[in-house]
C-alpha cells in the first residue's frame, strides 16, 4: 500500500482506517513541511522578542498570567506533559491509539501549531514503526481538548512513560530506541501543540462510525432474515410508500431490504395470511433508515474534525498573530457522538423486539415456544432474549447524553467542558452491545426458519443463513448458548457478511 501523504486538509475516514488498522505508512507533503517551518519561525521570533503569548511565554490554564523566563521554557513544556498524564483505567486498543497519533499529525501538518518539524517527524516515526503509547481510556473532560490522554502519547515521544512495541509493554524510552525513533526534548510551545486538541475523542468516534456503517448493513440483513422467519408482508416495503416520506435513509433501507429478500418463498403479501405486521417488521425501513441518516450526519461532522485545527494558541503566520481561542473545545464532537449513541441504540431496541416475536408463541405466527420442540425439558432460546433485553436496557443508560453535563476545571478558568470523550467511548460501547444483540437475533432467526420450514430464502438473506450455519448448528436440545452467540458475533465483526453482499452487489 502506497504511503499516505498528509496535508491537514484531505484525510478521509477510509484513509484513516487504512492507517490505523492496515498499518499504512504516512508522510508529510512538501507544502505541509513548509507551513510547519514558517509557523515555527514565528514562534521562535516571539520567544526572542519576549512577546506575551499564551503557552509560549506564559503558564497554562489559570496560570496564563504567569510569565515564563527564557531559561525555563523547556521545563515548562516538559512539565506540561508530565503533570497532565493523569489518565486512569484500561488502555485504549492499538487502532484507537494509532488513530490519535495520525489525527494529531494531520492537525499539526496544517502549520498553525508552531511545532518543530523534527518533533513532528518523530511523531510520524512512532506511527510508522508502530510504537504504541500506553494511553488510559479515562480522564478527559473534552476541553481543553483531550489533555490527559494526549499527554500520555507525548510522554512516549519524550522517552517517558510506557509503550507497546512488537507486542510487548516496555518503557517509552526502550520502545523508541528499539524502533529507531528519535526521542525529543520539547521546545517552546511544543508541549501544548501535542496535548491540546480533540484527537482522542475523534479517533474513538471515527472508528465507531466506520464500524457502525458495516453494522447497519448487517442489521438490515439480519432484520430481513427475521422478517422471513415471521412470514413478513412485503407490501409495506413498496417503493412509493417510502418515496413520499422524503427521508433518504428510509428510502435507501426499504430498497436494500427488498433486494435482500428478492426471490424468497418465506415472505407473504397483504391479506395472504394477515393484513399487516407489527411495527418491528413493518417499520424496519423507517427505524433503520433514521439510524442511517444519523450515521450519515455523524460521518460528515467527523470528516470535518479530522482535518481541523484544534490547538490553542493558533499561529497565523501571514498576520503575524498568535490567537488564544477555543478550537480545542469538544462540544461539536460531544453532541455529534451523543446523537450517534441514540442512532445505534435504536438498532438494538428493534432487534430485540424482533427476537422476542420469534420466541414468544403468542407473537410468532405459529412457531414453538422459545424455538424448541421439547419445551419444558428444554428452555431453547428463552434466556437469549433475556440477555438481549439486558443489553438493550444498558444501552438506554449509556445513551443519556454526556454533553449536557459540565464540571468547571482549572479554578473556573475552564468553566464549561464538553465531556466529548465520554460520549465517544459510550458510543463505542453501545455499538459493541448492538453487535451482540444482532448476533443473538441472527442466531434466533436461523433457528426459527429451521423450525418453520424454509421455503427458500432471498438472495441476500441466504448469505446470512449460510454463513451462520457454517459456524453454529441448529439447536436440537439445550446446550451452552454463549459459545454460539460469541461465534455469531465474531462472524459479524469479521465483515465476511459485508464482503458476501458486495459480491452480490447488494449495497445500502
C-alpha positions as CSV (number, residue, x, y, z in Angstrom):
1,X,0.0,0.0,0.0
2,X,1.5,3.3,-1.0
3,X,2.4,6.0,1.5
4,X,-0.4,8.4,2.6
5,X,0.9,12.0,2.4
6,X,-0.8,14.3,4.9
7,X,-1.6,17.9,4.3
8,X,-4.1,18.5,7.1
9,X,-6.9,19.1,4.7
10,X,-7.8,15.9,2.7
11,X,-7.8,13.0,5.1
12,X,-10.8,10.7,4.7
13,X,-12.3,8.2,7.1
14,X,-11.5,5.4,4.7
15,X,-7.8,6.5,4.6
16,X,-7.8,6.9,8.4
17,X,-8.8,3.2,8.7
18,X,-6.1,2.1,6.2
19,X,-3.5,3.6,8.6
20,X,-5.0,2.7,12.0
21,X,-5.8,-0.9,11.1
22,X,-4.0,-1.5,7.8
23,X,-0.6,0.0,9.1
24,X,-0.3,2.1,6.0
25,X,2.8,4.4,6.2
26,X,2.3,8.2,6.3
27,X,4.4,11.2,5.4
28,X,4.1,15.0,5.0
29,X,3.6,16.8,1.8
30,X,6.2,19.4,0.9
31,X,3.6,22.2,1.3
32,X,3.0,21.0,4.9
33,X,6.6,20.9,5.7
34,X,7.0,24.5,4.5
35,X,3.9,25.6,6.5
36,X,5.3,23.9,9.7
37,X,8.7,25.6,9.3
38,X,7.1,29.1,8.8
39,X,4.9,28.7,11.9
40,X,7.9,27.6,13.9
41,X,9.9,30.6,12.8
42,X,7.2,32.9,14.1
43,X,7.2,31.2,17.5
44,X,11.0,31.4,17.8
45,X,10.8,35.1,16.9
46,X,8.1,35.8,19.5
47,X,10.2,34.0,22.2
48,X,13.2,36.0,21.2
49,X,11.2,39.3,21.4
50,X,9.7,38.3,24.8
51,X,6.1,38.8,23.5
52,X,3.4,37.7,25.9
53,X,1.7,34.8,24.2
54,X,-0.3,32.1,26.0
55,X,1.5,28.8,26.3
56,X,4.6,30.2,24.6
57,X,5.9,32.7,27.2
58,X,3.2,32.1,29.9
59,X,1.9,29.3,32.0
60,X,-1.3,27.3,31.3
61,X,-4.9,27.4,32.3
62,X,-5.3,29.6,35.4
63,X,-1.6,30.3,35.2
64,X,-2.0,32.1,31.9
65,X,-0.8,35.4,33.5
66,X,2.4,33.9,34.8
67,X,5.3,35.0,32.6
68,X,8.0,32.3,32.0
69,X,11.7,33.2,31.7
70,X,13.7,32.1,28.6
71,X,15.7,29.6,30.6
72,X,12.6,27.8,31.8
73,X,10.8,27.2,28.5
74,X,12.0,23.7,28.1
75,X,11.0,22.9,31.7
76,X,7.6,24.5,31.1
77,X,6.9,22.2,28.1
78,X,8.1,19.1,29.8
79,X,6.2,19.8,33.0
80,X,3.1,20.4,30.9
81,X,3.3,16.8,29.6
82,X,4.3,15.0,32.8
83,X,1.9,16.9,35.1
84,X,-1.0,16.2,32.7
85,X,-0.5,12.5,32.5
86,X,-3.4,11.7,34.9
87,X,-5.3,9.1,32.8
88,X,-6.8,6.1,34.5
89,X,-8.5,2.9,33.5
90,X,-7.7,0.3,30.9
91,X,-5.5,1.4,27.9
92,X,-7.0,2.2,24.6
93,X,-6.6,-0.5,22.0
94,X,-3.9,-0.2,19.3
95,X,-6.1,1.1,16.5
96,X,-7.5,3.9,18.6
97,X,-4.0,5.0,19.7
98,X,-2.7,4.8,16.2
99,X,-5.7,7.0,15.2
100,X,-4.9,9.5,17.9
101,X,-1.3,9.9,16.6
102,X,-2.5,10.1,13.0
103,X,-5.0,12.8,13.7
104,X,-2.5,14.8,15.8
105,X,0.0,14.6,12.9
106,X,-2.7,15.7,10.4
107,X,-3.7,18.7,12.5
108,X,-0.1,19.7,13.1
109,X,0.6,19.3,9.3
110,X,-1.6,22.3,8.6
111,X,1.1,24.7,10.0
112,X,-0.9,26.5,12.7
113,X,0.7,24.9,15.7
114,X,4.2,26.2,15.9
115,X,5.8,22.7,16.4
116,X,9.3,22.0,15.1
117,X,9.5,19.8,12.0
118,X,11.8,17.3,13.7
119,X,9.3,16.8,16.6
120,X,6.5,16.2,14.1
121,X,8.7,13.7,12.2
122,X,9.4,11.8,15.4
123,X,5.6,11.6,15.9
124,X,5.3,10.2,12.4
125,X,8.1,7.8,13.2
126,X,6.1,6.4,16.1
127,X,3.2,5.7,13.8
128,X,5.2,4.2,11.0
129,X,7.3,2.0,13.3
130,X,4.2,1.1,15.4
131,X,5.3,2.4,18.8
132,X,2.0,2.4,20.7
133,X,2.0,4.6,23.8
134,X,0.1,3.3,26.9
135,X,-2.9,5.6,26.9
136,X,-5.5,5.1,29.7
137,X,-9.1,5.5,28.5
138,X,-10.4,7.7,31.2
139,X,-9.5,11.2,32.4
140,X,-10.5,13.6,29.6
141,X,-13.1,16.4,30.0
142,X,-13.1,17.1,26.3
143,X,-11.9,20.8,26.8
144,X,-9.1,22.0,26.7
145,X,-9.3,19.1,24.3
146,X,-8.1,15.7,25.4
147,X,-5.4,16.9,27.7
148,X,-4.7,13.8,29.8
149,X,-4.7,11.1,27.1
150,X,-2.8,13.2,24.6
151,X,-0.2,13.9,27.3
152,X,0.3,10.1,27.6
153,X,1.0,10.0,23.8
154,X,3.5,12.9,24.1
155,X,5.1,11.1,27.1
156,X,6.4,8.4,24.9
157,X,7.7,11.0,22.4
158,X,10.0,12.4,25.2
159,X,11.1,9.0,26.3
160,X,9.0,8.7,29.4
161,X,6.0,6.6,30.4
162,X,5.2,3.2,28.8
163,X,4.6,2.0,25.3
164,X,4.0,-1.2,23.4
165,X,6.5,-2.3,20.8
166,X,6.3,-5.6,18.9
167,X,3.5,-6.6,21.2
168,X,5.3,-6.0,24.5
169,X,4.8,-3.3,27.0
170,X,8.1,-1.5,28.0
171,X,9.3,1.9,28.9
172,X,8.7,4.7,26.4
173,X,12.5,5.2,26.0
174,X,13.1,1.5,25.3
175,X,10.3,1.4,22.8
176,X,11.6,4.5,21.0
177,X,15.1,3.2,20.9
178,X,14.2,-0.3,19.7
179,X,12.1,1.3,16.9
180,X,14.9,3.7,16.0
181,X,12.7,6.8,16.5
182,X,14.4,9.9,17.9
183,X,13.4,10.9,21.4
184,X,12.5,14.6,21.6
185,X,13.4,17.4,24.1
186,X,10.5,19.7,23.8
187,X,11.0,23.4,23.0
188,X,8.7,26.4,23.4
189,X,5.0,25.8,22.5
190,X,5.6,22.2,21.7
191,X,4.0,20.6,24.7
192,X,0.8,22.5,24.2
193,X,0.9,21.6,20.4
194,X,1.0,18.0,21.4
195,X,-1.6,17.7,24.1
196,X,-4.2,20.3,23.2
197,X,-6.9,19.1,20.8
198,X,-9.8,16.7,20.2
199,X,-7.9,13.8,18.6
200,X,-8.7,11.2,21.3
201,X,-12.5,11.6,21.2
202,X,-12.3,11.9,17.4
203,X,-10.2,8.7,17.0
204,X,-12.7,6.8,19.1
205,X,-15.7,8.2,17.3
206,X,-14.1,7.8,13.8
207,X,-13.6,4.1,14.4
208,X,-17.1,3.8,15.8
209,X,-18.9,5.5,12.9
210,X,-16.9,3.5,10.4
211,X,-17.8,0.2,12.2
212,X,-21.4,1.3,12.5
213,X,-21.8,1.6,8.8
214,X,-20.8,-2.0,8.4
215,X,-23.1,-2.9,11.3
216,X,-26.2,-1.2,9.9
217,X,-25.8,-3.1,6.6
218,X,-25.7,-6.3,8.6
219,X,-28.6,-5.2,10.7
220,X,-30.8,-4.9,7.6
221,X,-29.9,-8.4,6.5
222,X,-30.5,-9.9,10.0
223,X,-33.7,-8.0,10.3
224,X,-34.9,-9.3,7.0
225,X,-34.0,-12.9,7.9
226,X,-36.2,-12.5,11.0
227,X,-38.8,-11.0,8.6
228,X,-38.8,-14.2,6.6
229,X,-38.9,-16.3,9.7
230,X,-42.0,-14.5,10.7
231,X,-43.6,-14.7,7.2
232,X,-43.4,-10.9,6.9
233,X,-45.6,-8.9,4.4
234,X,-43.5,-7.3,1.7
235,X,-46.2,-4.8,0.6
236,X,-45.1,-2.4,3.4
237,X,-41.8,-2.1,1.6
238,X,-43.4,-0.8,-1.6
239,X,-41.1,1.9,-3.1
240,X,-43.8,4.5,-3.4
241,X,-44.7,4.4,0.3
242,X,-41.1,5.4,1.2
243,X,-40.6,7.9,-1.6
244,X,-43.4,10.1,-0.5
245,X,-42.0,10.3,3.1
246,X,-39.0,12.2,1.7
247,X,-36.5,10.7,4.2
248,X,-33.3,9.5,2.4
249,X,-32.3,6.9,4.9
250,X,-35.7,5.3,4.9
251,X,-35.8,5.1,1.1
252,X,-32.4,3.5,1.0
253,X,-33.2,1.0,3.7
254,X,-36.5,-0.1,2.1
255,X,-34.8,-0.6,-1.3
256,X,-32.0,-2.6,0.4
257,X,-34.4,-4.7,2.3
258,X,-36.4,-5.7,-0.8
259,X,-33.1,-6.7,-2.5
260,X,-32.2,-8.9,0.5
261,X,-35.4,-10.9,0.3
262,X,-35.6,-11.0,-3.5
263,X,-36.7,-14.5,-4.6
264,X,-37.8,-15.5,-1.1
265,X,-40.5,-18.1,-0.7
266,X,-41.0,-17.3,3.0
267,X,-42.5,-13.8,2.7
268,X,-46.2,-13.1,2.2
269,X,-48.4,-10.4,0.7
270,X,-51.0,-8.2,2.2
271,X,-54.1,-10.3,3.1
272,X,-52.4,-13.6,2.3
273,X,-52.0,-14.7,6.0
274,X,-52.9,-11.4,7.7
275,X,-53.4,-7.8,6.8
276,X,-50.4,-6.1,8.4
277,X,-47.3,-6.9,10.6
278,X,-46.2,-5.5,13.9
279,X,-44.0,-2.3,13.8
280,X,-40.7,-4.1,14.3
281,X,-41.2,-5.8,10.9
282,X,-43.4,-3.3,9.0
283,X,-41.5,-0.2,10.1
284,X,-37.9,-1.6,9.7
285,X,-37.1,0.9,6.9
286,X,-38.3,3.8,9.0
287,X,-36.4,2.8,12.1
288,X,-33.2,1.6,10.5
289,X,-33.4,4.5,8.0
290,X,-33.4,7.1,10.8
291,X,-30.3,5.5,12.2
292,X,-28.7,5.5,8.7
293,X,-29.4,9.3,8.4
294,X,-27.8,9.7,11.8
295,X,-24.7,7.8,10.7
296,X,-24.5,10.0,7.5
297,X,-24.6,13.1,9.6
298,X,-22.0,11.9,12.1
299,X,-19.7,10.8,9.2
300,X,-19.8,14.3,7.8
301,X,-19.0,16.0,11.1
302,X,-16.2,13.6,11.8
303,X,-14.6,14.1,8.4
304,X,-14.6,17.9,9.1
305,X,-12.9,17.4,12.5
306,X,-10.2,15.0,11.3
307,X,-9.0,17.9,9.1
308,X,-9.4,20.6,11.7
309,X,-7.0,22.8,13.7
310,X,-8.0,22.2,17.4
311,X,-5.0,23.8,19.1
312,X,-4.6,26.7,21.4
313,X,-3.0,29.1,20.8
314,X,-3.1,29.2,17.0
315,X,-0.3,30.6,14.9
316,X,-1.4,32.8,12.0
317,X,1.9,33.3,10.1
318,X,0.6,35.7,7.4
319,X,-1.0,38.0,10.0
320,X,1.9,37.5,12.5
321,X,-0.6,36.8,15.2
322,X,-0.9,34.2,17.9
323,X,-4.5,33.9,18.9
324,X,-5.7,32.2,22.1
325,X,-9.1,30.9,21.2
326,X,-11.2,27.8,21.9
327,X,-10.9,25.4,19.0
328,X,-9.9,22.7,21.5
329,X,-13.5,22.7,22.8
330,X,-15.0,19.3,22.1
331,X,-18.7,20.4,22.0
332,X,-19.2,19.8,18.2
333,X,-18.0,16.3,18.7
334,X,-19.7,15.7,22.0
335,X,-23.2,16.5,20.7
336,X,-22.4,14.5,17.5
337,X,-21.4,11.4,19.4
338,X,-24.4,11.7,21.7
339,X,-26.5,11.6,18.6
340,X,-24.6,8.6,17.3
341,X,-25.4,6.8,20.6
342,X,-29.1,7.2,20.1
343,X,-28.9,6.1,16.4
344,X,-27.0,3.0,17.4
345,X,-29.1,2.1,20.4
346,X,-32.3,2.1,18.3
347,X,-30.8,-0.7,16.1
348,X,-30.6,-2.9,19.2
349,X,-34.0,-1.8,20.5
350,X,-35.9,-3.0,17.4
351,X,-33.6,-6.1,17.0
352,X,-34.6,-7.3,20.5
353,X,-38.3,-6.8,19.7
354,X,-38.0,-9.0,16.5
355,X,-36.2,-11.6,18.6
356,X,-39.0,-11.5,21.2
357,X,-41.6,-12.1,18.5
358,X,-39.8,-15.2,17.3
359,X,-39.5,-16.8,20.8
360,X,-43.0,-15.8,22.0
361,X,-45.6,-18.2,20.8
362,X,-48.3,-15.6,21.2
363,X,-46.5,-13.4,18.6
364,X,-44.5,-15.8,16.3
365,X,-47.2,-16.8,13.9
366,X,-47.1,-20.5,14.7
367,X,-43.5,-21.2,15.9
368,X,-43.0,-23.3,19.1
369,X,-42.4,-21.5,22.4
370,X,-38.8,-20.4,22.7
371,X,-37.9,-22.2,19.5
372,X,-37.6,-25.6,21.0
373,X,-39.6,-28.7,20.0
374,X,-39.4,-30.2,23.5
375,X,-40.3,-27.3,25.7
376,X,-40.2,-27.9,29.5
377,X,-37.2,-30.2,29.4
378,X,-35.5,-27.7,27.2
379,X,-35.6,-23.9,27.6
380,X,-34.4,-23.2,24.0
381,X,-33.9,-19.5,23.2
382,X,-35.6,-18.3,26.4
383,X,-32.6,-16.7,28.0
384,X,-31.1,-15.5,24.7
385,X,-34.0,-12.9,24.8
386,X,-33.2,-12.1,28.5
387,X,-29.6,-11.3,27.6
388,X,-30.6,-9.2,24.6
389,X,-33.1,-7.3,26.8
390,X,-30.3,-6.7,29.3
391,X,-28.0,-5.2,26.7
392,X,-30.8,-3.0,25.3
393,X,-31.5,-1.7,28.8
394,X,-27.8,-1.0,29.4
395,X,-27.7,0.9,26.1
396,X,-30.5,3.2,27.3
397,X,-28.4,4.2,30.3
398,X,-25.3,4.7,28.1
399,X,-27.4,6.8,25.6
400,X,-28.0,9.5,28.1
401,X,-26.2,12.5,26.6
402,X,-22.7,13.1,28.1
403,X,-22.7,16.6,26.6
404,X,-25.4,18.0,28.8
405,X,-23.0,17.7,31.8
406,X,-20.2,20.1,32.6
407,X,-17.8,20.4,35.6
408,X,-15.7,23.6,35.9
409,X,-11.9,23.0,36.0
410,X,-8.7,24.9,36.4
411,X,-10.1,27.2,39.1
412,X,-13.1,28.0,36.9
413,X,-10.9,29.3,34.1
414,X,-12.3,26.4,32.1
415,X,-15.9,26.8,33.3
416,X,-17.6,24.7,30.6
417,X,-16.3,21.4,29.3
418,X,-17.8,19.1,26.7
419,X,-17.4,15.5,28.0
420,X,-16.9,14.6,24.4
421,X,-14.5,11.8,25.0
422,X,-17.0,10.2,27.4
423,X,-19.7,10.5,24.6
424,X,-17.3,8.8,22.1
425,X,-16.4,6.0,24.5
426,X,-20.1,5.4,25.3
427,X,-20.9,5.3,21.6
428,X,-18.3,2.7,21.1
429,X,-19.7,0.6,24.0
430,X,-23.2,0.9,22.7
431,X,-22.0,-0.2,19.2
432,X,-20.4,-3.3,20.7
433,X,-23.7,-4.1,22.6
434,X,-25.7,-3.6,19.4
435,X,-23.4,-6.1,17.7
436,X,-24.1,-8.7,20.4
437,X,-27.8,-8.2,20.2
438,X,-27.8,-8.5,16.4
439,X,-25.8,-11.8,16.8
440,X,-28.5,-13.1,19.1
441,X,-31.2,-12.1,16.6
442,X,-29.3,-13.8,13.7
443,X,-28.9,-17.0,15.7
444,X,-32.6,-16.9,16.6
445,X,-33.8,-16.2,13.1
446,X,-31.9,-19.2,11.7
447,X,-33.4,-21.5,14.4
448,X,-36.9,-20.1,13.6
449,X,-36.5,-20.7,9.9
450,X,-35.4,-24.3,10.5
451,X,-38.4,-24.9,12.7
452,X,-41.0,-23.3,10.4
453,X,-39.7,-25.0,7.3
454,X,-37.6,-22.9,4.9
455,X,-39.4,-22.4,1.6
456,X,-36.4,-20.7,0.0
457,X,-34.6,-17.6,1.2
458,X,-33.9,-14.3,-0.6
459,X,-30.6,-13.9,-2.4
460,X,-29.3,-11.7,0.4
461,X,-30.8,-13.4,3.5
462,X,-29.5,-16.7,2.1
463,X,-26.0,-15.3,2.7
464,X,-26.8,-14.6,6.4
465,X,-28.3,-18.1,6.9
466,X,-25.5,-20.0,5.2
467,X,-22.7,-18.2,7.0
468,X,-24.3,-18.6,10.3
469,X,-24.9,-22.3,9.8
470,X,-21.2,-22.8,9.0
471,X,-20.3,-21.7,12.5
472,X,-23.4,-22.8,14.5
473,X,-25.6,-25.9,14.1
474,X,-29.4,-26.0,14.6
475,X,-30.4,-26.3,18.2
476,X,-31.9,-29.8,18.8
477,X,-31.7,-29.8,22.6
478,X,-30.4,-27.4,25.2
479,X,-26.7,-26.6,25.1
480,X,-24.3,-23.9,26.3
481,X,-25.5,-20.9,24.4
482,X,-22.9,-18.2,25.0
483,X,-20.4,-20.0,22.8
484,X,-22.9,-19.9,19.9
485,X,-23.6,-16.2,20.5
486,X,-19.8,-15.5,20.5
487,X,-19.3,-17.4,17.3
488,X,-22.0,-15.4,15.5
489,X,-20.7,-12.1,16.9
490,X,-17.3,-13.0,15.6
491,X,-18.9,-13.6,12.2
492,X,-20.5,-10.1,12.3
493,X,-17.2,-8.5,13.4
494,X,-15.2,-10.2,10.6
495,X,-17.3,-8.4,8.0
496,X,-17.5,-11.6,5.9
497,X,-21.2,-11.0,5.5
498,X,-20.4,-7.5,4.1
499,X,-18.0,-8.9,1.6
500,X,-20.5,-11.6,0.5
501,X,-23.2,-8.9,0.0
502,X,-20.7,-6.8,-2.0
503,X,-20.1,-9.9,-4.2
504,X,-23.9,-9.9,-4.9
505,X,-23.9,-6.1,-5.5
506,X,-26.4,-5.7,-2.6
507,X,-25.4,-2.3,-1.3
508,X,-27.1,0.1,1.2
